[in-house]
Amino acid sequence: MLFNSLEFIFLFLPAVLGVAALLGSGPARAPWLAGWIALASLFFYAWWAVSYLAVLLASIGGNFLLGAAIARQGPGPAARRLAAAGIVANLLGLGFFRYAPFLAGEAHLLFDCQLPILAWGLPLGISFFTFQQIAYLVDLSRGETRQPGFAAYAFAVTLFPHLIAGPIVRYREILPQVEGPGRTLGVTRENLAIGLTIFSFGLFKKTVIADAMIRFADRPFDAAAAGVTVPLLDAWVGMLAFALQIYFDFSAYSDMAVGLARMLGIRLPANFNAPYKATSIVEFWRRWHMTLSRFLRDYLYVPLGGNRKGPARRYLNLLLTMVLGGLWHGAGWTFLLWGFLHGAGLALCHLWRALVGPSRGSRLGRLAGWAPTLLFVLLCWVPFRAADWSAAMAYYGDLLGRPAGQRLYSAAEEAWPVALALAIALLLPTLEQIMARVRPVLEPTAPPLAGWRARWFLWAPSTRWALIAGLAFAFAVSNAFSVTKFLYFDF
């Protein structure tokens, strides 16, 4: 069930919160509360496909047992070897479900091998809970976290707000909130008020803004996939529409995950911070899918050598990291191209800084960095959205103005929602900034609001904000009857 579905909003969520409130939040009740939320999360996962529940349970059980073996060894070579074995096992499992069908298909096409084209489905969220548990094993082998009880571990992995599409949470970020004297797990009036406010604004982003972009993006990209030449303006509007669709779709999911977790007394790490305001591609990846960027940096880029082995090796490591990050998003050549482009962009950005120094902090300097960064990101979305390699190349040709026939739609008359969504993305403060008084995420990532922006946009427990959140919720629910899946549910 989707966060934006009526059964989730009016059946599942009230049931989970109601039982959690009855269980209470004292030290003696914490294990029961964690166990209940873990069971509810398993039900949430099984709603999609009961058959994949076995994959999730096997992953949790296997990694917990391996973690226990690592903990018995303590930090050292033996623990690192066990963690390496765990990483290989987790990646083999991920590869089996995610990449084996693609590789079998490519082998069949390239070498005329009569291999069966494997067609099993992809277990929902497998990339996210696999990466989360890899991080747990590595951190445990380094002595950076401790082995939890099984109920707390299962709770951290299966917590339904982040189970399907992140954020990718490190266990040591969740553990203090579930166990020990500083625990915050529990349903309270304050948590409900804050969490429901955040959830309502996220739901509004999804059903009202992100979903409105779908038709503007689908028409030109579907036409390109069908071999139809897309008119120049339509191609640019379609590219921008998809960029805004995935922006608000992922922003909405990130906000809703933070809000749902806060209802239960849990703070998640920030995962989205207005990335289209970035003034460099380096900054973009500090703002977009922040926990994935952190994971790739700490568990891939740094082990590859990071920037410790000279500039040339640094640029190669950036390229390899982002290519693998692209393949993480999907098994296909278009995702590999998307990752390669971003890797090349990061390498060029670091090379530019090494040659000319950091950019100026003036308004003109920021604008000079922002415009090419946004254009680069927009162009990179083309292979990410395109149906296949040939459709992506054709779409790039359409962006350059190939001769075309009748318009797909009149951008001047119909595409005003795209311009409005772009203005919202670039001009309005983030939800983290709006809710700064109650610290919605673990560590603040956005600058605080000041001056007139603080007076107008800074949330406070007041009638005005209750009315705004209530209207946002009501308007969002009224648009939730045609439910669409979050884009990151496919990754």
C-alpha positions as CSV (number, residue, x, y, z in Angstrom):
1,M,0.0,0.0,0.0
2,L,1.2,3.5,-0.8
3,F,1.6,6.4,1.6
4,N,-0.7,8.3,-0.6
5,S,-3.4,5.7,-0.7
6,L,-6.7,6.0,1.2
7,E,-6.3,2.5,2.8
8,F,-2.9,3.6,4.2
9,I,-4.1,7.0,5.5
10,F,-7.4,5.9,7.0
11,L,-6.9,2.3,7.9
12,F,-3.3,1.1,8.3
13,L,-1.9,4.3,9.9
14,P,-4.6,4.9,12.5
15,A,-4.4,1.2,13.5
16,V,-0.6,1.3,14.0
17,L,-0.7,4.5,15.9
18,G,-3.7,3.5,18.0
19,V,-2.1,0.2,19.2
20,A,1.2,2.0,19.7
21,A,-0.5,4.7,21.9
22,L,-2.2,2.0,24.0
23,L,1.2,0.2,24.5
24,G,2.7,3.4,25.9
25,S,6.3,4.6,25.8
26,G,7.9,3.7,29.1
27,P,11.1,1.7,29.4
28,A,9.2,-1.5,30.2
29,R,7.0,-1.1,27.2
30,A,9.7,-0.2,24.7
31,P,10.4,-3.8,23.5
32,W,6.6,-4.4,23.1
33,L,6.3,-1.2,21.1
34,A,9.2,-1.9,18.9
35,G,7.9,-5.4,18.3
36,W,4.4,-4.1,17.4
37,I,5.8,-1.6,14.9
38,A,8.1,-4.3,13.4
39,L,5.1,-6.6,12.9
40,A,3.0,-3.8,11.4
41,S,5.9,-3.0,9.1
42,L,6.1,-6.6,7.9
43,F,2.4,-6.5,7.2
44,F,2.9,-3.3,5.3
45,Y,5.6,-5.0,3.2
46,A,3.6,-8.2,2.7
47,W,0.7,-6.1,1.4
48,W,2.6,-5.7,-1.9
49,A,3.5,-9.3,-2.3
50,V,3.5,-12.0,0.4
51,S,6.1,-14.0,-1.5
52,Y,8.7,-11.3,-1.1
53,L,8.3,-11.3,2.7
54,A,10.5,-14.4,2.8
55,V,13.3,-12.5,1.1
56,L,13.1,-9.7,3.6
57,L,13.0,-12.1,6.6
58,A,15.9,-14.1,5.3
59,S,17.9,-10.9,4.8
60,I,17.2,-9.7,8.4
61,G,17.9,-13.1,9.9
62,G,21.1,-13.8,8.0
63,N,22.5,-10.3,8.6
64,F,21.6,-10.4,12.3
65,L,23.4,-13.8,12.8
66,L,26.4,-12.6,10.9
67,G,26.4,-9.4,12.9
68,A,26.4,-11.5,16.1
69,A,29.5,-13.3,14.8
70,I,31.2,-10.1,14.0
71,A,30.4,-8.7,17.5
72,R,31.9,-11.8,19.1
73,Q,35.2,-11.2,17.2
74,G,35.4,-7.5,18.0
75,P,37.0,-5.0,15.7
76,G,40.0,-6.5,13.8
77,P,40.9,-8.6,10.7
78,A,38.6,-11.4,11.5
79,A,35.6,-9.1,11.9
80,R,36.5,-7.4,8.6
81,R,36.7,-10.7,6.8
82,L,33.2,-11.6,8.1
83,A,31.9,-8.2,7.1
84,A,33.4,-8.7,3.6
85,A,31.7,-12.1,3.3
86,G,28.4,-10.4,4.4
87,I,28.8,-7.7,1.8
88,V,29.4,-10.3,-0.9
89,A,26.4,-12.3,0.2
90,N,24.1,-9.3,0.3
91,L,25.2,-8.1,-3.1
92,L,24.8,-11.5,-4.6
93,G,21.2,-11.5,-3.3
94,L,20.6,-8.1,-4.7
95,G,22.2,-9.0,-8.0
96,F,20.2,-12.2,-8.3
97,F,16.9,-10.3,-8.2
98,R,17.9,-7.0,-9.7
99,Y,20.5,-7.7,-12.4
100,A,20.3,-11.4,-13.4
101,P,17.3,-10.9,-15.8
102,F,19.0,-7.9,-17.4
103,L,22.3,-9.8,-17.9
104,A,20.6,-12.8,-19.2
105,G,18.7,-10.7,-21.7
106,E,21.9,-8.9,-22.8
107,A,23.8,-12.2,-23.2
108,H,21.0,-13.5,-25.3
109,L,21.1,-10.5,-27.6
110,L,24.9,-10.1,-27.8
111,F,26.0,-13.7,-28.0
112,D,22.9,-15.5,-29.2
113,C,23.0,-17.6,-26.0
114,Q,19.9,-19.6,-25.5
115,L,19.8,-18.6,-21.8
116,P,16.3,-18.4,-20.2
117,I,15.2,-14.8,-19.8
118,L,14.6,-14.8,-16.1
119,A,11.4,-12.9,-15.3
120,W,11.0,-13.0,-11.5
121,G,9.8,-9.7,-10.0
122,L,12.0,-7.3,-8.0
123,P,11.3,-7.5,-4.2
124,L,10.1,-4.0,-3.2
125,G,12.8,-2.0,-1.4
126,I,15.5,-4.6,-1.7
127,S,18.1,-2.0,-2.7
128,F,17.4,0.0,0.4
129,F,17.2,-2.7,3.0
130,T,20.3,-4.4,1.5
131,F,22.4,-1.2,1.6
132,Q,21.2,-0.5,5.1
133,Q,22.3,-3.9,6.4
134,I,25.7,-3.7,4.6
135,A,26.3,-0.4,6.4
136,Y,25.4,-2.1,9.7
137,L,27.9,-5.0,9.1
138,V,30.7,-2.6,8.1
139,D,30.0,-0.2,11.1
140,L,29.9,-3.2,13.5
141,S,33.3,-4.5,12.1
142,R,34.8,-1.1,12.7
143,G,33.5,-0.8,16.2
144,E,31.3,2.1,15.3
145,T,28.1,0.6,16.5
146,R,27.1,-2.3,18.9
147,Q,25.0,-5.4,18.3
148,P,21.4,-4.8,19.3
149,G,18.7,-7.1,20.4
150,F,16.8,-8.9,17.6
151,A,13.6,-6.9,18.2
152,A,15.5,-3.6,17.9
153,Y,17.4,-4.7,14.9
154,A,14.2,-5.9,13.1
155,F,12.6,-2.6,14.0
156,A,15.4,-0.6,12.6
157,V,15.4,-2.5,9.3
158,T,11.7,-2.9,8.7
159,L,10.4,0.5,10.0
160,F,7.8,1.1,7.4
161,P,8.4,4.9,6.9
162,H,11.8,4.2,5.3
163,L,11.6,0.5,4.4
164,I,10.6,0.9,0.7
165,A,12.5,4.0,-0.5
166,G,14.7,5.2,2.2
167,P,16.3,7.1,3.7
168,I,19.2,4.6,4.0
169,V,19.5,4.7,7.8
170,R,22.6,3.7,9.8
171,Y,21.7,1.5,12.7
172,R,23.6,3.7,15.1
173,E,21.2,6.6,14.2
174,I,18.2,4.5,15.2
175,L,19.5,2.5,18.2
176,P,19.6,5.4,20.8
177,Q,16.0,6.2,19.9
178,V,14.8,2.7,20.6
179,E,17.0,1.4,23.4
180,G,18.7,3.1,26.4
181,P,17.9,6.0,28.6
182,G,17.6,8.5,25.8
183,R,14.9,6.6,23.9
184,T,12.3,8.7,22.2
185,L,10.2,5.9,20.7
186,G,6.5,6.4,21.5
187,V,3.3,8.1,20.4
188,T,2.6,11.4,22.1
189,R,0.4,14.4,21.2
190,E,3.4,16.5,20.3
191,N,4.8,13.8,18.0
192,L,1.4,13.3,16.4
193,A,0.9,17.0,15.8
194,I,4.4,17.5,14.3
195,G,4.4,14.3,12.3
196,L,1.0,14.8,10.9
197,T,1.8,18.3,9.8
198,I,5.0,17.1,8.0
199,F,3.1,14.2,6.4
200,S,0.3,16.5,5.2
201,F,2.6,18.8,3.4
202,G,4.4,15.8,1.9
203,L,1.2,14.3,0.7
204,F,0.2,17.6,-0.9
205,K,3.5,17.7,-2.8
206,K,2.9,14.2,-4.1
207,T,-0.8,14.3,-5.1
208,V,-1.1,17.9,-6.1
209,I,2.3,18.9,-7.6
210,A,4.3,15.8,-8.6
211,D,1.3,14.0,-10.1
212,A,0.4,17.1,-12.1
213,M,3.7,16.9,-13.9
214,I,3.1,13.4,-15.3
215,R,1.1,14.2,-18.4
216,F,3.6,16.9,-19.4
217,A,6.5,14.5,-19.1
218,D,4.9,11.4,-20.5
219,R,3.7,12.8,-23.8
220,P,7.1,13.8,-25.3
221,F,9.0,10.9,-23.8
222,D,6.4,8.3,-24.9
223,A,6.5,9.9,-28.4
224,A,10.3,9.6,-28.5
225,A,10.0,6.0,-27.5
226,A,7.6,5.4,-30.3
227,G,10.0,6.9,-32.9
228,V,8.0,10.2,-33.2
229,T,10.0,13.4,-33.5
230,V,9.2,15.7,-30.6
231,P,8.9,19.5,-31.4
232,L,11.7,21.6,-29.8
233,L,9.6,23.4,-27.2
234,D,7.7,20.3,-26.3
235,A,10.9,18.4,-25.7
236,W,12.2,21.1,-23.3
237,V,8.9,21.3,-21.5
238,G,8.8,17.5,-21.2
239,M,12.4,17.3,-19.8
240,L,11.6,20.1,-17.3
241,A,8.3,18.4,-16.3
242,F,10.0,15.1,-15.6
243,A,12.7,16.9,-13.6
244,L,10.0,18.5,-11.5
245,Q,8.0,15.3,-11.3
246,I,10.9,13.3,-9.8
247,Y,11.9,16.3,-7.6
248,F,8.5,16.7,-5.9
249,D,7.8,13.0,-5.9
250,F,11.0,12.2,-4.0
251,S,10.7,15.3,-1.9
252,A,7.2,14.3,-1.0
253,Y,8.2,10.7,-0.1
254,S,11.1,12.1,2.0
255,D,8.8,14.4,3.9
256,M,6.2,11.8,4.4
257,A,8.8,9.3,5.7
258,V,10.1,11.9,8.2
259,G,6.5,12.7,9.3
260,L,5.4,9.1,9.7
261,A,8.6,8.3,11.8
262,R,8.0,11.4,13.9
263,M,4.5,10.2,14.8
264,L,6.2,7.2,16.3
265,G,8.8,9.3,18.1
266,I,11.7,8.6,15.7
267,R,13.8,11.1,13.9
268,L,15.2,10.1,10.5
269,P,18.2,11.6,8.8
270,A,17.5,14.3,6.2
271,N,17.4,12.9,2.6
272,F,16.4,15.9,0.5
273,N,17.4,19.6,0.6
274,A,16.2,21.6,-2.4
275,P,18.8,20.2,-4.8
276,Y,17.8,22.4,-7.7
277,K,19.1,25.4,-5.8
278,A,22.6,23.8,-5.9
279,T,25.4,25.9,-7.4
280,S,27.6,23.0,-8.4
281,I,27.2,19.3,-9.2
282,V,29.1,18.5,-5.9
283,E,26.5,20.5,-4.0
284,F,23.7,18.8,-5.9
285,W,24.8,15.5,-4.6
286,R,24.9,16.9,-1.1
287,R,21.3,17.8,-1.4
288,W,19.8,15.0,-3.6
289,H,19.2,11.6,-2.0
290,M,21.6,12.6,0.8
291,T,21.7,9.2,2.5
292,L,22.5,7.4,-0.7
293,S,25.3,9.9,-1.4
294,R,26.6,9.3,2.1
295,F,26.5,5.6,1.6
296,L,28.3,5.7,-1.7
297,R,30.9,8.0,-0.2
298,D,31.6,6.1,3.0
299,Y,31.2,2.5,1.7
300,L,32.4,2.8,-1.9
301,Y,34.3,5.9,-2.7
302,V,36.5,6.0,0.4
303,P,37.3,2.2,0.3
304,L,38.3,2.7,-3.4
305,G,40.9,5.2,-2.2
306,G,38.9,8.4,-2.2
307,N,41.2,11.4,-2.8
308,R,44.1,9.8,-1.0
309,K,46.0,8.5,-4.1
310,G,46.3,11.6,-6.2
311,P,44.0,13.6,-8.5
312,A,43.8,11.1,-11.4
313,R,42.8,8.3,-9.0
314,R,40.3,10.6,-7.3
315,Y,38.6,11.4,-10.6
316,L,38.5,7.7,-11.5
317,N,37.0,6.8,-8.1
318,L,34.3,9.5,-8.6
319,L,33.5,8.1,-12.0
320,L,33.3,4.5,-10.8
321,T,31.3,5.4,-7.7
322,M,28.6,7.2,-9.7
323,V,28.5,4.6,-12.5
324,L,27.7,2.0,-9.8
325,G,25.3,4.5,-8.2
326,G,23.5,4.7,-11.6
327,L,23.3,1.0,-11.9
328,W,21.9,0.9,-8.3
329,H,18.9,2.9,-9.7
330,G,18.2,0.3,-12.4
331,A,19.5,-2.5,-14.5
332,G,19.9,-0.8,-17.9
333,W,22.3,1.1,-20.1
334,T,20.4,4.3,-19.6
335,F,21.0,4.2,-15.9
336,L,24.7,3.5,-16.5
337,L,24.8,6.5,-18.8
338,W,23.1,8.7,-16.2
339,G,25.6,7.6,-13.6
340,F,28.5,8.1,-15.9
341,L,27.4,11.6,-16.7
342,H,27.1,12.5,-13.1
343,G,30.5,10.9,-12.3
344,A,32.1,12.9,-15.1
345,G,30.3,16.1,-13.9
346,L,31.7,15.6,-10.4
347,A,35.2,14.9,-11.7
348,L,35.1,18.0,-13.9
349,C,33.8,20.1,-11.0
350,H,36.6,19.0,-8.7
351,L,39.1,19.6,-11.5
352,W,37.8,23.1,-12.1
353,R,38.1,23.9,-8.4
354,A,41.6,22.6,-8.4
355,L,42.5,24.8,-11.3
356,V,40.7,28.1,-10.5
357,G,39.9,27.8,-6.9
358,P,36.4,27.8,-5.2
359,S,33.7,29.9,-6.7
360,R,32.9,33.3,-5.4
361,G,30.3,33.7,-2.7
362,S,28.7,36.7,-4.2
363,R,25.2,36.6,-5.7
364,L,26.6,36.8,-9.2
365,G,29.1,34.0,-8.5
366,R,26.3,31.8,-7.1
367,L,24.1,32.5,-10.2
368,A,27.1,31.7,-12.5
369,G,27.3,28.3,-10.8
370,W,23.6,27.6,-10.4
371,A,22.5,28.0,-14.0
372,P,24.9,25.5,-15.7
373,T,24.4,23.1,-12.8
374,L,20.7,23.1,-13.2
375,L,21.0,22.7,-17.0
376,F,23.4,19.8,-16.6
377,V,21.1,18.0,-14.1
378,L,18.1,18.5,-16.4
379,L,20.0,17.1,-19.4
380,C,21.1,14.1,-17.3
381,W,17.4,13.3,-16.5
382,V,16.8,12.4,-20.2
383,P,18.4,8.9,-20.1
384,F,17.0,8.3,-16.6
385,R,13.5,8.8,-18.0
386,A,13.9,7.5,-21.5
387,A,12.5,4.0,-22.4
388,D,15.9,2.9,-23.8
389,W,19.2,4.0,-25.2
390,S,17.8,4.9,-28.7
391,A,14.9,6.8,-27.2
392,A,17.4,8.8,-25.1
393,M,19.6,9.7,-28.1
394,A,16.5,10.6,-30.1
395,Y,15.3,12.9,-27.3
396,Y,18.6,14.7,-27.2
397,G,18.2,15.3,-30.9
398,D,14.7,16.7,-30.3
399,L,16.2,19.1,-27.7
400,L,18.4,20.4,-30.4
401,G,15.5,21.2,-32.7
402,R,15.1,18.4,-35.2
403,P,12.4,19.1,-37.8
404,A,9.0,18.1,-36.4
405,G,5.4,18.1,-37.2
406,Q,2.4,19.1,-35.1
407,R,2.9,20.2,-31.5
408,L,2.0,17.7,-28.8
409,Y,0.4,20.5,-26.8
410,S,0.6,24.3,-26.6
411,A,3.2,25.1,-24.0
412,A,2.0,28.6,-23.6
413,E,-1.5,27.6,-22.9
414,E,-1.2,24.2,-21.1
415,A,2.2,24.1,-19.5
416,W,1.8,26.9,-16.9
417,P,1.8,24.3,-14.1
418,V,5.4,23.4,-15.0
419,A,6.5,27.0,-14.6
420,L,4.6,27.3,-11.3
421,A,6.2,24.1,-10.0
422,L,9.6,25.3,-10.9
423,A,9.0,28.6,-9.1
424,I,7.9,26.6,-6.0
425,A,11.1,24.5,-6.1
426,L,13.4,27.5,-6.5
427,L,11.8,30.2,-4.4
428,L,10.0,28.6,-1.4
429,P,11.8,27.4,1.7
430,T,12.1,23.6,2.4
431,L,9.9,21.8,4.8
432,E,12.9,21.3,7.1
433,Q,13.4,25.1,7.2
434,I,9.7,25.6,7.9
435,M,9.6,23.1,10.7
436,A,13.0,24.1,12.2
437,R,11.6,24.9,15.6
438,V,10.9,21.2,16.2
439,R,14.0,19.8,14.5
440,P,12.2,17.4,12.1
441,V,15.4,15.5,11.2
442,L,18.4,14.1,13.1
443,E,20.9,16.7,12.0
444,P,19.8,20.1,10.4
445,T,21.0,20.4,6.9
446,A,19.3,23.7,5.7
447,P,20.1,27.2,6.9
448,P,17.5,28.7,9.2
449,L,15.0,31.2,8.0
450,A,15.5,34.8,8.9
451,G,13.7,38.2,8.5
452,W,10.4,38.3,6.7
453,R,10.8,34.6,5.6
454,A,10.9,33.5,9.2
455,R,7.8,35.6,10.0
456,W,5.8,34.2,7.1
457,F,7.1,30.6,6.8
458,L,8.4,29.4,10.2
459,W,6.0,26.9,11.7
460,A,4.6,27.3,15.2
461,P,1.9,25.4,17.0
462,S,-0.9,27.9,16.2
463,T,-4.3,28.1,14.7
464,R,-3.0,29.5,11.5
465,W,-0.6,26.6,10.9
466,A,-3.2,24.1,11.9
467,L,-5.6,25.5,9.4
468,I,-2.9,25.5,6.6
469,A,-1.9,21.9,7.4
470,G,-5.5,20.9,7.5
471,L,-6.3,22.5,4.2
472,A,-3.2,20.9,2.6
473,F,-4.2,17.5,3.9
474,A,-7.8,17.8,2.7
475,F,-6.8,19.0,-0.7
476,A,-4.2,16.3,-1.0
477,V,-6.7,13.6,0.0
478,S,-9.2,14.8,-2.5
479,N,-6.6,14.2,-5.2
480,A,-5.6,10.7,-3.8
481,F,-8.4,8.8,-5.5
482,S,-6.2,8.2,-8.5
483,V,-3.2,6.8,-6.7
484,T,0.2,6.8,-8.4
485,K,3.3,5.0,-7.3
486,F,6.4,6.9,-6.0
487,L,9.1,6.8,-8.6
488,Y,11.8,5.6,-6.2
489,F,9.7,2.5,-5.4
490,D,11.2,1.1,-8.6
491,F,14.8,1.4,-7.4
